[in-house]
Amino acid sequence: MERVKEAIKGYINHLQQSAAESRKESDKAYDNGDLGLSGYYRGQWIANEGTAIALTTILSKYKEEEQ
């Protein structure tokens, strides 16, 4: 089970990095006046960040149940 937790932690890290990149791209598109592209990247940012938060919550609840 430890390998699964490590894989999930790696995926969470990837999602957080992707969310940060999407946020930067959203800001850049907004500054350039492309509201459609900005909205697309904002959606990606929110979805990735939300998924990372959900997975982190699941892992923490699993740790509580193990103890």
VMD Tcl script that draws the C-alpha trace (Angstrom):
set ca {
  {0.00 0.00 0.00}
  {2.97 2.28 0.57}
  {3.77 2.31 -3.16}
  {0.21 3.38 -3.94}
  {0.42 6.26 -1.45}
  {3.72 7.41 -2.94}
  {2.23 7.27 -6.44}
  {-0.76 9.33 -5.30}
  {1.55 11.87 -3.64}
  {3.49 12.15 -6.89}
  {0.25 12.68 -8.80}
  {-0.83 15.35 -6.29}
  {2.49 17.13 -6.81}
  {2.03 16.99 -10.58}
  {-1.51 18.38 -10.29}
  {-0.30 21.25 -8.11}
  {2.46 22.12 -10.58}
  {0.02 21.96 -13.46}
  {-2.41 24.20 -11.57}
  {0.33 26.78 -11.00}
  {1.28 26.72 -14.69}
  {-2.37 27.08 -15.73}
  {-2.77 30.04 -13.39}
  {0.23 31.77 -14.97}
  {-1.11 31.07 -18.46}
  {-4.54 32.37 -17.44}
  {-3.05 35.60 -16.13}
  {-0.94 36.01 -19.27}
  {-3.94 35.44 -21.56}
  {-6.03 37.90 -19.51}
  {-3.31 40.54 -19.75}
  {-3.29 40.02 -23.53}
  {-7.07 40.52 -23.66}
  {-7.92 36.93 -24.62}
  {-10.72 36.26 -22.16}
  {-11.70 32.94 -23.73}
  {-8.23 31.47 -23.38}
  {-7.91 32.97 -19.92}
  {-11.15 31.26 -18.90}
  {-9.96 27.95 -20.31}
  {-6.74 28.06 -18.29}
  {-8.64 29.23 -15.22}
  {-10.87 26.17 -15.52}
  {-7.83 23.93 -15.81}
  {-6.27 25.61 -12.80}
  {-9.38 25.19 -10.63}
  {-9.96 21.58 -11.71}
  {-6.37 20.52 -11.06}
  {-6.21 22.31 -7.74}
  {-9.54 20.83 -6.64}
  {-8.46 17.31 -7.58}
  {-5.19 17.74 -5.68}
  {-7.07 18.93 -2.60}
  {-9.51 16.02 -2.80}
  {-6.70 13.46 -3.10}
  {-4.83 15.05 -0.19}
  {-7.98 14.82 1.92}
  {-8.46 11.17 1.01}
  {-4.86 10.37 1.96}
  {-5.14 12.16 5.30}
  {-8.39 10.35 6.15}
  {-6.75 7.04 5.23}
  {-3.84 7.82 7.59}
  {-6.32 8.55 10.40}
  {-8.07 5.22 9.82}
  {-4.75 3.34 9.85}
  {-3.94 4.65 13.32}
}
mol new
graphics top color blue
foreach p $ca { graphics top sphere $p radius 0.5 }
foreach p [lrange $ca 0 end-1] q [lrange $ca 1 end] { graphics top cylinder $p $q radius 0.2 }
display resetview
